[in-house]
């Protein structure tokens, strides 16, 4: 896989990085990333992955742009209000980097389409705030042997984790928390979405290229008010209904470096 002169100029800062270089940029160009949710986390993640030169992005989201989204979903503008999120996002991403293919799927990810969407990609990013969707994404990733980068935010706190086979996301969150709340209910500081979405994109770049050490099997928690982060290890639950000992879980196909 070769790069045009325009691509060499565009990715110059990657090409001089010892951990990426030409081989790493080629892996990015060959990669297909599925982003579930084009909201607070999916928006900044998509912007940075497109800018990084990921060859193909598939965006899945059923919603349209609302004025309240503009406080944190910086991929959208005032003129996009009322448009399908994936349509407006795809247009912005193509304008940012014409070398990236962007597929827009205006639909909710559910049991009927999750495996088909997941099977056709190399890596999955989930930034949704619906636990039903999160559980569905996780189950599809385990079944299709895909690595999952999961992010979440609320108020002033965010978290990012990477799940590859076992432990899976359901080992961390076996059931919908009884006190589960959405950003619409509890609020969220806008810049936090940019921080955590960018962390998700960074983990994706590392996983695709094999650079550094990923968050596989670990959860990074960021407290923006205290300006502190901590990382905890996620243990595999032997009774997990998705990846436990009574199920068949396979290692994913994405390189982690």
C-alpha positions in Angstrom: 0.0 0.0 0.0 1.5 3.3 -1.1 0.8 6.9 -0.2 0.3 9.8 -2.6 2.4 12.9 -2.2 -0.7 14.6 -0.7 -1.0 11.8 1.9 2.6 12.0 2.8 2.3 15.7 3.5 -0.9 15.2 5.4 0.4 12.5 7.7 3.9 13.9 8.1 3.8 14.1 11.9 2.8 10.5 12.1 5.4 9.3 9.7 8.3 10.7 11.8 7.0 9.0 14.9 9.2 5.9 15.8 6.1 4.0 17.1 4.1 4.6 13.9 6.1 5.6 10.8 5.1 4.3 7.4 4.1 0.8 8.5 1.8 2.2 11.2 0.2 4.7 8.8 -0.4 1.9 6.3 -2.2 -0.1 9.0 -4.4 2.9 9.8 -5.2 3.3 6.1 -6.2 -0.3 5.8 -8.4 -0.3 9.0 -12.1 -0.2 9.2 -13.5 1.2 12.5 -17.2 1.0 13.5 -18.3 3.9 15.8 -21.6 3.3 17.6 -23.1 6.6 18.6 -22.2 9.9 16.9 -22.8 11.9 20.0 -20.6 13.4 22.7 -17.9 10.6 22.5 -18.4 9.4 19.0 -18.1 12.9 17.5 -14.5 13.7 18.8 -13.4 10.1 18.3 -14.5 10.2 14.7 -12.8 13.5 14.0 -9.5 12.3 15.3 -9.7 8.9 13.6 -10.5 10.6 10.3 -7.7 13.1 10.7 -5.4 10.2 11.6 -6.1 8.5 8.3 -8.2 5.5 9.3 -9.2 4.3 5.9 -12.9 3.5 6.6 -15.2 4.7 9.3 -18.8 3.4 9.8 -21.0 5.6 11.9 -24.2 4.2 13.4 -26.7 6.5 15.1 -30.5 6.9 14.8 -30.8 10.5 16.0 -30.9 14.0 14.4 -28.9 16.9 15.6 -30.5 18.9 18.4 -29.4 22.4 19.6 -28.5 20.9 23.0 -25.9 18.7 21.3 -23.8 21.7 20.2 -22.5 22.3 23.7 -20.2 19.2 23.3 -20.7 17.5 20.0 -18.3 19.7 18.1 -18.5 17.8 14.8 -21.8 19.6 14.2 -22.7 23.2 13.5 -25.9 25.4 14.0 -26.8 24.7 10.3 -26.9 20.9 11.1 -29.8 21.1 13.6 -32.5 18.8 12.4 -30.3 16.7 10.1 -29.5 13.1 10.8 -26.3 13.0 12.9 -24.6 10.4 10.7 -25.3 12.4 7.6 -23.9 15.6 9.0 -21.0 13.9 10.6 -20.1 12.0 7.4 -20.1 15.3 5.5 -17.8 16.9 8.0 -15.4 14.0 8.1 -15.1 13.8 4.3 -14.4 17.5 4.3 -11.7 17.0 7.0 -10.0 14.1 5.1 -11.0 13.1 1.6 -8.8 10.0 1.8 -11.2 8.4 4.3 -14.3 6.5 3.3 -17.2 7.3 5.7 -20.3 5.1 5.8 -23.4 6.6 7.5 -26.0 4.2 9.0 -29.0 6.0 10.4 -30.3 3.3 12.6 -30.2 2.1 16.2 -27.8 -0.8 16.8 -29.8 -3.7 18.1 -29.8 -7.5 18.1 -31.0 -7.6 14.5 -28.0 -5.7 13.0 -25.2 -5.7 15.6 -23.4 -8.8 14.4 -23.6 -7.9 10.7 -22.2 -4.4 11.4 -19.5 -5.7 13.8 -18.4 -8.6 11.6 -17.4 -6.2 8.8 -15.0 -4.1 10.8 -11.6 -4.4 12.5 -12.4 -2.5 15.7 -15.5 -1.1 17.5 -15.9 2.1 19.5 -19.0 2.4 21.7 -19.8 5.9 23.1 -23.5 5.4 23.6 -25.3 6.1 26.9 -27.9 3.3 26.7 -27.0 0.2 28.5 -29.2 -2.0 26.3 -27.2 -0.8 23.3 -23.9 -1.2 25.2 -24.7 -4.8 26.1 -25.7 -5.5 22.5 -22.5 -4.1 21.2 -20.4 -6.1 23.7 -22.2 -9.4 22.8 -21.6 -8.8 19.1 -17.9 -8.0 19.7 -17.4 -11.2 21.7 -19.3 -13.3 19.1 -17.4 -11.8 16.2 -14.0 -11.7 18.0 -13.6 -7.9 17.7 -11.9 -5.6 20.1 -14.2 -3.1 21.9 -13.2 0.4 23.0 -15.8 1.6 25.4 -16.2 5.1 26.8 -18.7 6.8 29.1 -19.1 10.3 30.6 -21.4 12.0 33.1 -21.2 15.3 35.0 -17.4 15.7 35.5 -16.2 12.1 35.3 -15.3 9.9 32.3 -13.9 6.5 31.7 -12.4 4.4 28.9 -11.8 0.7 28.7 -10.7 -1.8 26.2 -12.2 -5.3 26.0 -10.8 -8.2 24.0 -12.6 -11.5 24.5 -12.3 -12.0 28.3 -12.9 -10.0 30.3 -15.7 -8.4 28.4 -17.8 -5.3 29.1 -20.5 -7.4 30.9 -17.8 -8.6 33.3 -17.5 -5.0 34.4 -21.2 -4.2 34.2 -23.2 -7.4 34.4 -26.6 -5.6 34.6 -28.0 -2.2 34.1 -27.1 -0.2 37.2 -30.2 0.7 39.3 -29.1 4.3 39.4 -28.2 4.6 35.7 -28.6 8.1 34.5 -28.1 9.8 31.2 -26.2 13.1 30.5 -29.6 14.6 29.7 -30.7 13.9 33.3 -27.5 14.7 35.2 -25.6 17.0 32.9 -22.1 16.9 31.6 -19.4 19.5 31.1 -18.8 19.8 27.3 -15.0 19.6 27.2 -15.1 16.3 29.1 -16.6 14.7 26.0 -13.7 15.9 23.9 -11.2 14.5 26.4 -12.7 11.1 26.7 -13.6 10.8 23.0 -10.0 11.7 22.2 -8.8 9.0 24.6 -11.0 6.5 22.8 -9.5 7.5 19.4 -6.0 7.3 20.9 -6.6 3.7 22.1 -7.9 2.9 18.7 -4.8 4.2 17.0 -2.6 2.1 19.4 -4.6 -1.0 18.9 -4.6 -0.7 15.1 -0.9 0.0 14.8 0.4 -2.0 17.7 2.0 1.0 19.4 2.6 1.1 23.1 0.4 -0.6 25.7 -3.4 -0.5 25.3 -6.0 -0.4 28.1 -6.9 -4.0 27.4 -8.4 -5.5 30.5 -8.2 -2.2 32.3 -10.4 0.9 32.9 -9.1 4.4 33.1 -11.2 6.8 35.2 -10.8 10.5 34.8 -12.1 12.9 37.5 -12.1 16.3 35.7 -13.0 18.3 38.8 -10.0 16.9 40.7 -7.8 16.7 37.6 -6.9 13.1 38.5 -6.9 9.8 36.7 -6.7 6.3 38.0 -6.6 3.0 36.2 -8.1 -0.2 37.6 -7.9 -3.8 36.3 -11.1 -5.5 35.2 -11.3 -9.1 36.2 -13.0 -11.8 34.1 -16.3 -13.0 35.6 -16.5 -16.8 35.4 -20.3 -16.6 35.5 -20.5 -13.8 32.8 -23.4 -14.7 30.5 -21.5 -13.4 27.5 -17.9 -14.6 28.0 -18.0 -16.8 31.1 -16.9 -20.5 31.4 -20.2 -21.7 30.1 -19.9 -19.7 26.9 -17.4 -19.9 24.0 -15.3 -16.8 24.0 -12.4 -16.4 21.5 -9.6 -13.9 21.4 -10.2 -10.9 19.1 -8.5 -10.4 15.8 -7.2 -6.9 16.4 -3.5 -6.4 17.2 -2.8 -4.7 20.6 0.9 -4.4 20.5 
